[in-house]
Amino acid sequence: MGTAGLLGVLSFHEGWDIGDVIRYGLSALRHRGEVYWVSVLSNEGLSTKRLDDVKDIDVNGWAGIACSATDDSVFGVIKCGNVDVAYCYEGQEINEEEICDIVLNGKAPGKSLVLLALTSNGHLVGYRSVDGRRALSLGAYGFDLAHMSNETAAISAAGGAVRTPVRPGSIIDISRYVVRELRAVNSDEDPKLCSLEFIYMSRADSEIDGHSVYAFRKALAQRLAARLRGRIADSTDLVVGVPDTGTLYALKVGEALGKPVELALMNVERRRSAIMDEITTRRSIIHLKVNPIIKELRGRRVLLIDDSLLSGLTIKEVSQILRHRAGVREVHVGIASPRIARACPYGVTMPPTRTLLARVFREDKELIKVLEVDSITWASIDDLTNTARDVGITGELCMECFRGGD
């Protein structure tokens, strides 16, 4: 199981080649994983490719699915009766029998996930589990193409218009002749949208069930700023965000506090360190993300803003870079999420629970020493709940990763 970006496209008419559409859409999903895979359906049948980079996509067909993933376990091709099925999913692990049940029989496996599948007999199938933690949306390009993705930004990047979120517990079955919704679960469950999708995982230009990720982060930044106002804000000269997601939070925190914001950590290569497994790879990516503009930082007291803190590797590396390379006087940290004390049980890729820094060190004074910073301030669970209300989310958010007990 793990984090993945999913995109499916199907043409209703002859003459369409969806290769470029897939490439543009998958480019908008690179932040969800660095293993790329595509399967297309043409008059010659179903074909699949594993790719080293999105730009390597060179496929032809009238329907296709593609994914960016953290590993190879969430995509593949299987046989369901006499039908070949290419699939990619995000969330809790499922087996081949469960995939076939979703695609051919309309049966839900009782696990938290979202899935896209392409069949050799011309069906594009999307499934969103009834708990609603994983998102899925339906889009279109006029009357020519149908799109499905777990990020609306990918539909837009592929040239489509987002039509509607897929209801939790539903299967969408699209062929050249019909689009139909099947209810895979008869009983209703109150969906809980994933907090981390709003805080970190999704692109800021995406929407989740009609709710703007950008608006959520903007409102959450204002609540974080309220916690920083006073002693911490008075002890700093400027605000700096950790690229990429931390930059938006920093801009809005600085705006709320009336503090100057400097884009003083330049991103050489846009890659997500939090979804990497190897610590050496993650450290290298962090250094590529945070090349400092020394003349803007030397001798200053910095309020460093990031979206979340998992292993603490990013904040510690950045703190060292700021102190030892850029020569800052003080580093105060603001985190736009509560303390993450438990690995997500629903399939978000993150370090194991035992390695989460907020789990290992329960007191902030211990964290401050380990991270080599002067202070640390967190958004709270109440801040998340109130932010959700601010942007019109009426249901509960999933906060399991913030509530890890012993």
N, C-alpha and C positions, 0 to 999 in steps of 0.2 A: 504494500500500500504506500501511498505517498501523494505529494503535490504534483499536479499536472495541469497544463493548459490544453483545452480541447476545442477543435473546430471541425464542423462538418458542412459540406456544401453539396447541393444536388441541383442539376439543371432540368427544367421541365420540358425543354425543347431540344431538337437536334441542332447540331452546329456549335454548341457551346463547348469550350475547353476550359475547365476550371483550374488548370495548373497555376496560372498567375494569381487567381483569387485565393487559392490555398496559401501561396507563398506570402502574399501581403498580410493575410489574416494571421498566419503563424508568426510573422515578424512581431506582431503585437503581443505574443504570448511567451516571448523568450525569457521574461522575468520569472516564469513558473518552473523552469527547468532547462537543462542544457543538453538533454538527450532528445533528439528530434526523430520523428517517425511519420511517414505518410503512406496512405493506401488509397489507390484510385481505381475506379471502375470504368472500363472502356468497352468497346465492342469486342475486344480480345479477351475480356475477363478482368479478374481482380489481380492487381499487382501491388506490392509493398516495397518500401525502401526505408532503411535506417540511415539517417543523415548526420554528418558532422556539423553542418551549419545550415541555417534556414536558406541562405542564398544558394545552397546546392540543390534545391528543389527544381527538378526538370522532369515534370510528369505531364501526361496528357490523359484526359478522360472527361466524362460528363457527370461524375459524382466522386466525392472523396472525403476522407477524414484525415486529420493530422493532429499531432500532439507534441508538446514540449514537456518533458518529464524529468524527474530527478534520478530515475533508473529505468531499466528495461522491463521491470516486472508488471507494469500497468498497461502494456499494449501487446498486440500479437494478432495472429490469425488462427482460428480454430474451425473444426468441422462440426456443424450442428445438423445431424441427419445428412441430407445430400446437398446442404447449402454451406458454402464457405462464408465465414464471418470474420471480418477485421474489426478490432475493437480497441478502444482506449478509455480508461476510466481514472477518476480521482476519488480517493476516499479509502474506506476500509476494504481489505482484500476480499476478492471473490474468485471462485473457481470456474472452470469451463462449463460445468453443468448449470451453474447459476447464470452465467452469461447467456447460454442458449435458452434458458427459461425466460429471461427478460426479453430477448430478441424475437423468439419464435412463439412463445406461449403467453407472454404478457404477465408473467409471475414475478413478484418482487421478492428479493432474497432476505429482507429484514435487516439490511446493513446500511450504513450511512455512506452514500456515494452518489456520483453522477457519472453516466456512461454514454459514450457515442459508439455506434456500430454501423458498419456498412456491409451489406450482404451481396453475395454474388448474383442474386436474382433481382437486384436493383432497389433495395430499400435502405434508406438512411434512418436510423433509429436512435432516439435519445431517451434517456431515463434519468429521472431525478427522484431520489428516495424521499419517503414521506416525512422524514424529520426536517428536511429543508436546509440543512447546514451547508450543503454544496449547492451552488447556483447553476442554473441553466436557462438560457434565453433563446427565443426563436426570432429569426430575422428574415428579410427577403430583399432581393434586388428586383423591383418591379414585379412582373409576373413571370420572370425568367429563372430566377435562382431562389432556392431556400437555403437559409443558414441556421446553424445551431452552434452555440458556444457557451462555455462557462464564464466568459468575460464579454460583456457587450462591446468593449473597445475593439475586440477582434472582429466582430461583425462589421463595425463601422470601418475598420482598416481594410476589410475585404470589399468595401464598396456597398455594403448592405445597409438597410434601415432596420433598427431593432423594432420588432412588433410587440412582443409580449414575453414576460417570464413564463417558463414552464411551471405548472402547479406541482408542488411536492406530492409525490405518490403517483405521478403520471408518466406514461410512455407516449412519445410522439413518433409516429410511423409515417414516413414520407416516401412516396414513390412518384414516378412521373405523372401518375393519374389521380392521386388523392393524398391529402394530408389529414391524418386522423389522430385523435387523442384517445388513449386507453387508460382507464383508471386501474393501476396495478394493485392498489390497496383500497379496500372498501371503507375501512374505518378511517376517520380523520384524526390527525395528531397536530397539536399546535406546533408549527414550524419554529425553529430557533436558528436564526441566521448567525453565521460564524463571526464572532467579534474580530478575529484576526484578518478576515477578508477586508473588513472596513479599515482596520488599523494599519495593515501592512501588505497583505498578499495581493490584493487586486490593484490594478492600475487606477490612478486617480481619475481618469476619464471614463471609467466604467460605472455602471449602475447595477445594483443588486436588488432584484424585485422592485425596480422603479426608484430606488433610493440612491442618490448620488454619493459615490465614495468621496469625491472632493468635498462636498458639503459636510459630510460626517467628519472628515479630518480637520476641516476649518473650524467646526464647532468644538471638536475635542481639543484643538490647540488653544482655543480661548479658555477652556476650563483648566488646562495645564498652566496657562499663564496666570490664572487666578491663584493657583497654588504657589507660583514662583514670586508673585508680587510681594514686595516688602524686603525682607533681609536679603534673600538670594538675588533678586533683581537689583537691589542697591549695591550689591557686591560685584557687579559685572559691568563691563564696558560695552560689549557687543554680543550679538547672538549669531551662532554658526550652526548649520544643520549638517548631519552626516548624510552624504548622498546615498541613494537618490531620495528615498521616501522621507527622510528626516528634513530635507530642504523645505518642503511645503510647511511642515510643522514649525520650523524655525521662522519662516517668513510671517506666519500668523501669530506666533508667540511674540516676536519682536514688535509687530504692529500693535498688539494688545498692550504691551508693556511700554511702548514708546521708546524702544531701544533700537539702535542701528543694527541692521542685519547685513553681514558680509558673506558673500559666496566664496569663502576663502579656502574651501576644501574642494579641489577640482577632481572631477571623475575622469580618469584616463580611460577606463574600460567599464562599461555598464554591465555588471554581473551581480547576482544576488549571493552574498556570502552566507547568509543564514541557512540556505538550503543545500550547502555543500557538506559532505561527510568528512573528507580528509582535512585535518587541521592545518597541514602545510599549504594546501590549496586555498583554504579560507584565508589564511594570513596573507598570502600573496595577493588575493583578490582585494582584501582590505586596503593594502598599500596602493593598489591601482586605483582604488576608489577615493583616496584621501591625500592627494598631493597638495601640500599647503602653499598658500601665497604668503610667504614669510613676512614681507614688508607690511602687510595689513594686520598681522597678528603679533609681532614681536612686542613684548612688554605689556600686552593687554590682558585683561581679565575676561575670560571667555565663558559664555553660557552655551554649552554644547547640547543640542537637541537631537534625539533619535526616536524612532517609532516604538522600539521595544528592546528588551534585553533578554537574551537567552543564555548563552554560555559566557557572555561578558567579553568575549574576545575582541569584538569590534571596538567597544568603548575603551578597553584598556590599550589597544594598539593606537587608537586615535589620540588618547590622552598622552601617550608617550611621544607620538609624533608632534603634537602641539607643544609639549614641554621641551623636548630635546632637539627637535629640528626647527620649530618655529619660534621658540623662546617665549612662550606665553607665561604670564605670572601665575594665574590661577585657572583651573578648569572646574566649572560647576556643571552638573549634568541634569537635564530634564528628560524624562522618559514618558512618551505619550501612551503608555499602557500601564495597567497594574503589574505587580510582580508576577511573572510567569513561573509557577512552581510545579507544573505537571506537564509532561509531554501530551500532546493532543491524542486522545483515544480514537478520533474520527478520521485520521489520515493526513493531517497537515504535517509536512516534513519538518522536523525539528530535532535537536539533540535529545538523547534519553533523559528521563526525569532525573536520574542520579547526577547528571552533569549540569543541570540548570543552575545557574549561579544563585538565583534567588531562593532556590531550594537548599543549596549547600550552606549559604550564609543567610540566616534569618534576620539579622540586624543590619540596618543601613550603615552603622559605624564600621562593621566588618567589611561590608562591600566597598566602602570608601577607601579603605586601606588596600584591598585587593586590586581595585581598579585604578588606584593612584590618582584619585580626583579629590576635590575639596568638599563637594557635597553632591547628593543625589536626591532628586524629587520625582515622584511617580504620579501619574494619573491614578485615580481610584476606580473601583468597580462602580461606585455611585456616579462618578464622572461619565463612565461609559453608558450607564443606564439613562442618565439625564441627557447625554448627547444624542442617544437614539431617539428620545422623545423630541428633542430640538429639531430633528430632521424628519420627523413624521413616522418613525418606525413604531408601530403600536404593539407588536409582539415582543417576546423576550429575545435577547441575544444569548447565544451559547457562550458560557464563560468557564467551562470545565478546566481549562488550562490555568486559570487564575485561582482556582479553588482546590489545589492539590493539598490533601491532608497527609498525615503520616501513614 
